[in-house]
Amino acid sequence: MEGEGTGRAALGRGNRVSVVAGLKNTIIRTGLNSLYFSGTHHALRPFVGGIGAILTFHHVRPPRPDGFQPNRLLEITPMFFEGLLRRLTRSGIDVISLDEMHERLIGRQRGRRFVCLTFDDGYRDNLRWAYPLLKQFNLPFAIYIPTSFPDRLGELWWVALEKVIAQNKRIGLPINGKDQFFDCRSTGEKRELFAALYGYLRSMKTEDELRKTIRDLAACHRVDIAALCEELCMTWEEIGQLAADPLVTIGAHTVNHVMLKKVPNEDTARAEMEMSRAVIEAAIGVRPGHLSYPVGDKTSAGTREFNLASQLGFKTAVTTRPGVLFKAHRDHLMALPRISVNGDFAQHRYVKVLLSGAATAMWNGFRRVNAA
């Protein structure tokens, strides 16, 4: 059969990306542990801690028993989340809304060091598990909504990829014009294949190329991408329920959750941002003043996107570039860094080190602003 035994080699850069990602996580854990147990994070905090930080979450839900969960890095448990909220309330740090953060950054308000809590994508488990805990502690938070998700037109392609591999022992994919085949019978093979294919997809030059590849893959292996929105994401009614609470800020997250930097046409990229805000306002009567760039790393948002967000009049826009906030960020409101709290680093000591600013300072070469 064509491609037999050669599939993984044909992925090329995708394999290299997955290996590098695994090595990076190992290095990060080692660094976080070293900073914590040596006490270095505490010593550095007065110099690198900044004025505040924005935390990023995705899923908050009970652990699942499945052995193959490659997207688990996007989730934390309610128990861990509750412990984090309790520690924040006892820490002497202000937990504030995005609007108040904006006011502090531009100098209209002052206060203690602060934290903002933000959730990307609008998953239903945010309503089911995270919201009651946030209400219990009376803490403000924001949810950034890609409007195609509650419209049930969105493509959670990373989840579709997981399902394709989970439900099959062997899959096929055309690469460079040739059909390649991948064995994925064991959990280990599935993990390896997901990492390689994810890296391969992320290495594609355009968002359209990525989406076409995943649609074809899902169709060939009978995975209904559209059904994933219904299963995992909130409806407009549920989003409206949250928006009615003064604790909640609804932000924009584009229409189709696209990596904007991989959208060649500037007008299309602008429309993704602008229409997301307009659709949210039409659906729930709230016009978002804040934006989150999907994926949000350097391959997904850059100078063009920051300029577009500014032209569209957003108060702030957040990336996933790691870092805490400094006063200098008042001049870079469309490129704010965040600290990801996820399943790869769901340890309270890691969060403590990250909030100190020590780890991200080292990661960024002690540059306070990294918005290029």
C-alpha positions as CSV (number, residue, x, y, z in Angstrom):
1,M,0.0,0.0,0.0
2,E,1.4,3.4,-1.0
3,G,3.0,5.2,1.9
4,E,3.2,2.1,4.1
5,G,5.8,2.7,6.9
6,T,6.9,6.1,5.6
7,G,4.1,8.3,6.9
8,R,5.9,9.7,10.0
9,A,9.0,10.5,8.0
10,A,6.9,12.4,5.5
11,L,5.7,14.7,8.2
12,G,9.1,16.3,8.3
13,R,8.9,19.5,10.2
14,G,5.9,18.4,12.1
15,N,7.9,15.7,13.8
16,R,10.7,18.2,14.6
17,V,8.1,20.6,16.0
18,S,6.7,17.9,18.3
19,V,10.1,16.9,19.6
20,V,11.1,20.5,20.3
21,A,7.8,21.1,22.1
22,G,8.3,18.1,24.4
23,L,11.8,19.1,25.2
24,K,10.7,22.7,25.9
25,N,8.1,21.6,28.4
26,T,10.7,19.4,30.2
27,I,13.1,22.4,30.4
28,I,10.3,24.7,31.6
29,R,9.4,22.3,34.4
30,T,13.0,22.0,35.5
31,G,13.4,25.7,35.5
32,L,10.2,26.3,37.5
33,N,11.2,23.7,40.1
34,S,14.7,25.2,40.4
35,L,13.3,28.8,40.9
36,Y,10.8,27.6,43.5
37,F,12.9,25.3,45.6
38,S,15.9,27.6,45.6
39,G,13.8,30.6,46.6
40,T,15.1,32.6,43.7
41,H,11.6,33.5,42.5
42,H,11.0,35.2,45.8
43,A,14.2,37.1,45.7
44,L,13.6,38.3,42.1
45,R,10.0,39.3,42.5
46,P,10.6,42.9,43.6
47,F,12.6,43.5,40.5
48,V,10.7,41.5,37.8
49,G,7.2,41.1,39.3
50,G,5.7,44.1,37.5
51,I,2.4,45.6,38.4
52,G,0.2,42.6,37.6
53,A,-0.5,39.6,35.4
54,I,-3.2,38.2,33.2
55,L,-3.9,34.5,33.6
56,T,-5.2,32.3,30.8
57,F,-7.5,29.3,31.2
58,H,-9.4,27.2,28.7
59,H,-11.2,24.2,30.2
60,V,-12.1,23.7,33.9
61,R,-13.6,20.2,34.3
62,P,-13.1,16.9,36.2
63,P,-10.4,14.6,35.0
64,R,-11.2,12.1,32.4
65,P,-10.1,8.5,32.5
66,D,-9.0,8.2,28.9
67,G,-5.3,7.3,28.4
68,F,-5.1,9.3,25.2
69,Q,-5.8,13.0,26.0
70,P,-3.4,15.1,23.9
71,N,-5.4,18.3,24.5
72,R,-5.3,17.9,28.3
73,L,-2.8,20.7,28.4
74,L,-5.8,23.0,27.8
75,E,-7.6,21.9,31.0
76,I,-7.3,22.0,34.8
77,T,-9.6,20.4,37.4
78,P,-12.2,22.3,39.5
79,M,-10.2,21.2,42.6
80,F,-7.0,22.8,41.4
81,F,-9.0,25.9,40.2
82,E,-10.7,26.3,43.6
83,G,-7.3,26.1,45.3
84,L,-5.9,28.7,43.0
85,L,-8.7,31.1,43.7
86,R,-8.4,30.6,47.4
87,R,-4.7,31.4,47.3
88,L,-5.3,34.5,45.2
89,T,-7.8,35.8,47.7
90,R,-5.3,35.3,50.5
91,S,-2.3,36.7,48.7
92,G,-2.8,40.4,49.0
93,I,-3.1,40.6,45.2
94,D,-6.2,42.4,43.7
95,V,-8.2,40.3,41.3
96,I,-9.7,42.9,38.9
97,S,-11.7,43.2,35.6
98,L,-10.1,43.9,32.2
99,D,-11.7,47.4,32.3
100,E,-10.0,48.2,35.7
101,M,-6.7,46.7,34.4
102,H,-7.0,49.1,31.4
103,E,-7.6,52.0,33.8
104,R,-4.6,51.1,35.9
105,L,-2.3,50.7,32.8
106,I,-3.2,54.1,31.4
107,G,-2.7,55.6,34.9
108,R,-6.2,56.6,35.8
109,Q,-6.3,54.2,38.8
110,R,-3.8,52.9,41.2
111,G,-3.8,49.9,43.5
112,R,-1.9,46.9,44.7
113,R,-0.4,44.4,42.3
114,F,-3.2,42.7,40.4
115,V,-4.3,39.7,38.5
116,C,-6.9,39.3,35.7
117,L,-8.6,35.9,35.1
118,T,-9.3,35.2,31.4
119,F,-10.9,32.2,29.6
120,D,-10.5,31.6,25.9
121,D,-13.1,30.0,23.5
122,G,-16.3,29.9,25.6
123,Y,-16.4,26.3,26.7
124,R,-19.5,25.1,28.5
125,D,-17.5,23.7,31.4
126,N,-16.6,27.3,32.2
127,L,-20.2,27.8,33.1
128,R,-20.7,24.4,34.7
129,W,-17.5,24.3,36.9
130,A,-15.6,27.6,36.9
131,Y,-18.4,30.1,37.2
132,P,-19.8,28.8,40.5
133,L,-16.4,28.9,42.1
134,L,-15.7,32.5,40.8
135,K,-19.1,33.5,42.2
136,Q,-18.3,31.9,45.5
137,F,-15.1,34.0,45.8
138,N,-16.8,37.0,44.2
139,L,-14.0,37.4,41.6
140,P,-14.3,39.2,38.2
141,F,-13.2,37.3,35.1
142,A,-13.4,37.5,31.3
143,I,-14.4,35.1,28.6
144,Y,-13.3,35.6,25.0
145,I,-15.8,34.2,22.5
146,P,-15.1,33.1,18.9
147,T,-18.6,33.7,17.5
148,S,-18.7,30.7,15.1
149,F,-18.6,28.4,18.2
150,P,-22.0,29.5,19.7
151,D,-23.3,29.8,16.1
152,R,-22.4,26.1,15.7
153,L,-20.4,26.8,12.6
154,G,-16.9,26.7,14.2
155,E,-14.1,24.2,13.7
156,L,-12.4,23.0,16.9
157,W,-9.8,21.4,14.6
158,W,-7.4,20.4,17.5
159,V,-10.3,18.4,19.1
160,A,-11.2,16.9,15.7
161,L,-7.6,15.7,15.3
162,E,-7.7,14.1,18.7
163,K,-11.0,12.3,17.9
164,V,-9.7,11.0,14.5
165,I,-6.7,9.4,16.1
166,A,-8.6,8.2,19.2
167,Q,-11.2,6.4,17.1
168,N,-8.9,4.7,14.5
169,K,-6.1,2.2,14.6
170,R,-4.7,3.5,11.3
171,I,-5.3,6.7,9.4
172,G,-4.4,8.1,6.0
173,L,-3.4,11.6,5.0
174,P,-2.2,13.0,1.7
175,I,1.2,14.7,2.2
176,N,3.0,16.4,-0.7
177,G,0.6,14.8,-3.2
178,K,1.1,11.2,-1.9
179,D,-1.1,9.2,0.4
180,Q,0.6,8.4,3.7
181,F,-0.6,6.0,6.3
182,F,0.0,6.0,10.1
183,D,-0.4,3.2,12.5
184,C,-1.9,4.3,15.8
185,R,-3.0,1.2,17.7
186,S,-1.4,1.8,21.1
187,T,-1.8,4.9,23.3
188,G,1.9,5.6,22.8
189,E,1.5,5.6,19.0
190,K,-1.5,7.8,19.2
191,R,0.3,10.4,21.4
192,E,3.3,10.4,19.0
193,L,1.1,10.7,16.0
194,F,-1.0,13.5,17.4
195,A,2.1,15.5,18.3
196,A,3.6,15.0,14.8
197,L,0.4,15.8,13.0
198,Y,-0.4,18.8,15.2
199,G,3.1,20.2,14.5
200,Y,2.6,19.5,10.8
201,L,-0.7,21.4,10.7
202,R,0.7,24.3,12.7
203,S,3.7,24.6,10.4
204,M,1.4,25.2,7.4
205,K,1.7,28.7,5.9
206,T,-1.9,29.6,5.8
207,E,-5.0,29.1,7.9
208,D,-6.9,27.9,4.8
209,E,-4.4,25.2,4.1
210,L,-4.7,23.9,7.7
211,R,-8.5,24.0,7.7
212,K,-8.8,22.1,4.4
213,T,-6.5,19.4,5.6
214,I,-8.3,18.8,8.8
215,R,-11.7,18.9,7.1
216,D,-10.6,16.2,4.7
217,L,-9.1,14.2,7.5
218,A,-12.2,14.4,9.6
219,A,-14.5,13.6,6.7
220,C,-12.5,10.5,5.7
221,H,-12.6,9.2,9.2
222,R,-16.2,10.1,10.0
223,V,-15.6,12.7,12.6
224,D,-18.3,15.4,12.6
225,I,-16.4,18.7,13.3
226,A,-19.6,20.8,13.5
227,A,-20.9,18.5,16.3
228,L,-17.9,19.4,18.5
229,C,-19.2,23.0,19.0
230,E,-22.6,21.6,20.2
231,E,-20.8,19.2,22.6
232,L,-18.2,21.5,24.1
233,C,-19.2,25.2,23.6
234,M,-21.8,27.5,25.2
235,T,-24.9,28.6,23.4
236,W,-25.7,32.3,23.0
237,E,-28.3,31.9,25.7
238,E,-25.7,30.6,28.1
239,I,-23.2,33.4,27.2
240,G,-26.0,35.9,27.7
241,Q,-26.6,34.4,31.2
242,L,-23.0,35.0,32.1
243,A,-22.9,38.5,30.5
244,A,-25.7,39.6,32.8
245,D,-23.5,39.1,35.8
246,P,-21.4,42.3,36.6
247,L,-18.5,40.0,37.5
248,V,-18.2,38.9,33.8
249,T,-16.6,40.6,30.9
250,I,-17.3,39.2,27.4
251,G,-14.4,39.7,25.0
252,A,-13.9,39.1,21.2
253,H,-11.9,36.2,19.9
254,T,-12.4,36.5,16.1
255,V,-15.3,34.8,14.2
256,N,-13.6,31.5,13.2
257,H,-10.8,31.2,15.8
258,V,-8.2,31.8,13.1
259,M,-4.5,32.3,13.6
260,L,-4.7,35.9,12.2
261,K,-1.0,36.1,11.2
262,K,-1.7,33.1,8.8
263,V,-4.5,35.0,7.1
264,P,-2.7,36.7,4.1
265,N,-5.5,39.2,3.3
266,E,-5.4,42.1,5.7
267,D,-9.1,42.9,5.1
268,T,-10.0,39.4,6.0
269,A,-8.0,39.6,9.2
270,R,-9.7,42.9,10.1
271,A,-13.1,41.4,9.4
272,E,-12.4,38.5,11.7
273,M,-11.9,40.9,14.6
274,E,-14.5,43.5,13.7
275,M,-17.3,41.0,12.9
276,S,-16.6,39.0,16.1
277,R,-17.4,42.2,18.1
278,A,-20.4,43.0,16.0
279,V,-21.9,39.5,16.3
280,I,-21.4,39.4,20.1
281,E,-23.2,42.8,20.4
282,A,-26.1,41.7,18.2
283,A,-26.4,38.4,20.1
284,I,-26.3,39.6,23.7
285,G,-26.4,43.4,23.6
286,V,-22.8,43.8,24.9
287,R,-20.2,45.4,22.7
288,P,-16.8,43.9,23.6
289,G,-14.0,46.3,24.4
290,H,-11.3,43.7,24.7
291,L,-9.8,41.2,22.2
292,S,-7.9,37.9,22.5
293,Y,-5.8,36.7,19.5
294,P,-6.6,33.0,18.9
295,V,-3.5,30.8,19.7
296,G,-1.8,34.1,20.4
297,D,1.9,33.2,20.0
298,K,4.3,34.8,17.6
299,T,3.2,32.7,14.7
300,S,-0.4,33.8,15.2
301,A,-0.3,37.5,16.0
302,G,2.2,40.2,15.2
303,T,2.6,43.8,14.3
304,R,-0.1,43.8,11.6
305,E,-2.6,42.3,14.0
306,F,-1.7,44.7,16.8
307,N,-2.2,47.7,14.5
308,L,-5.5,46.4,13.3
309,A,-6.8,45.9,16.9
310,S,-5.8,49.5,17.7
311,Q,-7.5,50.8,14.5
312,L,-10.7,49.0,15.5
313,G,-10.7,50.8,18.9
314,F,-10.2,47.9,21.3
315,K,-9.1,48.9,24.8
316,T,-6.8,46.0,25.1
317,A,-5.8,42.9,23.2
318,V,-4.0,39.9,24.7
319,T,-1.6,37.4,23.3
320,T,-0.3,34.1,24.8
321,R,3.2,35.3,24.9
322,P,4.4,34.6,28.4
323,G,5.0,37.6,30.7
324,V,3.8,39.8,33.5
325,L,2.6,43.4,33.1
326,F,4.8,46.5,33.6
327,K,3.9,50.2,33.5
328,A,5.6,50.2,30.0
329,H,2.7,48.1,28.7
330,R,0.6,51.2,28.6
331,D,2.2,51.8,25.2
332,H,1.6,48.3,24.0
333,L,-2.1,47.7,25.0
334,M,-2.7,45.7,21.8
335,A,0.0,43.2,22.6
336,L,-0.4,42.3,26.3
337,P,1.3,39.1,27.6
338,R,-0.4,36.4,29.6
339,I,0.5,33.5,31.9
340,S,-1.1,30.2,30.9
341,V,-2.4,28.0,33.7
342,N,-2.8,24.6,32.0
343,G,-2.6,20.9,32.5
344,D,1.1,20.7,31.7
345,F,1.9,23.0,34.7
346,A,-1.0,22.4,37.1
347,Q,1.0,22.8,40.2
348,H,0.5,25.7,42.7
349,R,4.2,26.1,43.1
350,Y,4.5,26.7,39.3
351,V,1.8,29.4,39.4
352,K,3.5,31.1,42.3
353,V,6.8,31.2,40.4
354,L,5.1,32.4,37.2
355,L,3.3,35.2,39.1
356,S,6.6,36.3,40.6
357,G,7.7,37.2,37.1
358,A,11.0,35.4,37.6
359,A,10.4,32.6,35.1
360,T,9.0,34.8,32.3
361,A,11.8,37.4,32.9
362,M,14.3,34.7,32.1
363,W,12.3,33.4,29.2
364,N,12.1,37.0,27.7
365,G,15.8,37.8,28.3
366,F,14.7,40.2,31.1
367,R,13.0,42.4,28.5
368,R,10.0,43.9,30.1
369,V,8.1,44.4,26.9
370,N,8.2,41.9,24.1
371,A,5.7,43.1,21.5
372,A,7.5,42.9,18.2
